[in-house]
Amino acid sequence: MHEAGVTERILEVVLEHAKEAHAKRVTDVYLDVGDESGIDTDSVELHWPLLSEGSVAEGAALHFNKTTDEPFKFRLTSIEVDEPGD
């Protein structure tokens, strides 16, 4: 169940960035994941549709950049939005 909490936190950060951008819809979410971070990306992907349902991030694709440079790293690197606001 750890990844449900991780996924909730990802969504919170994504929604904060989307709000700042006045985005109507988030299309893509990019994350760096260290190979020793302990994050099960398959589980995050499994939780994402349910947790993001009804938000501007619903339907957004998750993209994981797996890295060995920073083995414990786990962070949002960027989001892409459709129909950014003014």
Contacts in CASP RR format, 6 or more apart in sequence:
PFRMAT RR
TARGET T0000
AUTHOR 0000-0000-0000
METHOD contacts of the structure
MODEL  1
MHEAGVTERILEVVLEHAKEAHAKRVTDVYLDVGDESGIDTDSVELHWPL
LSEGSVAEGAALHFNKTTDEPFKFRLTSIEVDEPGD
3 39 0 8 1.000
3 40 0 8 1.000
3 43 0 8 1.000
3 44 0 8 1.000
3 46 0 8 1.000
3 47 0 8 1.000
4 47 0 8 1.000
4 51 0 8 1.000
5 47 0 8 1.000
6 39 0 8 1.000
6 44 0 8 1.000
6 74 0 8 1.000
7 43 0 8 1.000
7 44 0 8 1.000
7 47 0 8 1.000
7 48 0 8 1.000
7 51 0 8 1.000
8 51 0 8 1.000
10 29 0 8 1.000
10 31 0 8 1.000
10 44 0 8 1.000
10 48 0 8 1.000
10 76 0 8 1.000
11 48 0 8 1.000
11 51 0 8 1.000
11 52 0 8 1.000
11 55 0 8 1.000
11 57 0 8 1.000
13 76 0 8 1.000
14 26 0 8 1.000
14 29 0 8 1.000
14 57 0 8 1.000
14 60 0 8 1.000
14 76 0 8 1.000
14 79 0 8 1.000
15 55 0 8 1.000
15 56 0 8 1.000
15 57 0 8 1.000
17 76 0 8 1.000
17 79 0 8 1.000
18 26 0 8 1.000
18 56 0 8 1.000
18 57 0 8 1.000
18 79 0 8 1.000
18 81 0 8 1.000
21 79 0 8 1.000
21 81 0 8 1.000
21 84 0 8 1.000
21 85 0 8 1.000
22 84 0 8 1.000
22 85 0 8 1.000
22 86 0 8 1.000
23 56 0 8 1.000
23 79 0 8 1.000
23 81 0 8 1.000
23 82 0 8 1.000
23 83 0 8 1.000
23 84 0 8 1.000
23 85 0 8 1.000
24 56 0 8 1.000
24 81 0 8 1.000
24 82 0 8 1.000
24 83 0 8 1.000
24 84 0 8 1.000
24 85 0 8 1.000
25 56 0 8 1.000
25 60 0 8 1.000
25 81 0 8 1.000
25 82 0 8 1.000
25 83 0 8 1.000
26 56 0 8 1.000
26 57 0 8 1.000
26 60 0 8 1.000
26 79 0 8 1.000
26 80 0 8 1.000
26 81 0 8 1.000
26 82 0 8 1.000
27 59 0 8 1.000
27 60 0 8 1.000
27 61 0 8 1.000
27 80 0 8 1.000
27 81 0 8 1.000
27 82 0 8 1.000
28 60 0 8 1.000
28 61 0 8 1.000
28 63 0 8 1.000
28 79 0 8 1.000
28 80 0 8 1.000
29 57 0 8 1.000
29 60 0 8 1.000
29 61 0 8 1.000
29 62 0 8 1.000
29 63 0 8 1.000
29 76 0 8 1.000
29 79 0 8 1.000
30 63 0 8 1.000
30 65 0 8 1.000
30 76 0 8 1.000
30 77 0 8 1.000
30 78 0 8 1.000
30 79 0 8 1.000
30 80 0 8 1.000
31 62 0 8 1.000
31 63 0 8 1.000
31 64 0 8 1.000
31 65 0 8 1.000
31 74 0 8 1.000
31 75 0 8 1.000
31 76 0 8 1.000
31 77 0 8 1.000
32 65 0 8 1.000
32 67 0 8 1.000
32 70 0 8 1.000
32 73 0 8 1.000
32 74 0 8 1.000
32 75 0 8 1.000
32 77 0 8 1.000
33 39 0 8 1.000
33 41 0 8 1.000
33 64 0 8 1.000
33 65 0 8 1.000
33 66 0 8 1.000
33 67 0 8 1.000
33 73 0 8 1.000
33 74 0 8 1.000
34 66 0 8 1.000
34 67 0 8 1.000
34 68 0 8 1.000
34 70 0 8 1.000
34 71 0 8 1.000
34 72 0 8 1.000
34 73 0 8 1.000
34 74 0 8 1.000
35 66 0 8 1.000
35 67 0 8 1.000
35 68 0 8 1.000
35 71 0 8 1.000
36 71 0 8 1.000
36 72 0 8 1.000
37 71 0 8 1.000
37 72 0 8 1.000
37 73 0 8 1.000
37 74 0 8 1.000
39 74 0 8 1.000
41 62 0 8 1.000
41 64 0 8 1.000
41 66 0 8 1.000
44 62 0 8 1.000
45 62 0 8 1.000
48 60 0 8 1.000
48 62 0 8 1.000
49 58 0 8 1.000
49 59 0 8 1.000
52 58 0 8 1.000
52 59 0 8 1.000
52 60 0 8 1.000
60 79 0 8 1.000
65 77 0 8 1.000
67 73 0 8 1.000
END
